[in-house]
Amino acid sequence: MTDCDACGKVYNQFLGDRFWAGRYDVPGYDETLETLCDKCHRKLIRNN
């Protein structure tokens, strides 16, 4: 089961969820984030 390291959202392939995998060092988080949902990726990485 895949879930977002930032918000905890669980991936659901039937809803068309999009998740991002990688190693993200984000200010304000003690740990390196490895999986982000599209909303958190947009907010934390793409700054939109």
Secondary structure as GFF3:
##gff-version 3
##sequence-region A 1 48
A	DSSP	three_ten_helix	13	15	.	.	.	ID=ss1
A	DSSP	beta_strand	19	24	.	.	.	ID=ss2
A	DSSP	beta_strand	33	37	.	.	.	ID=ss3
A	DSSP	alpha_helix	38	44	.	.	.	ID=ss4
###
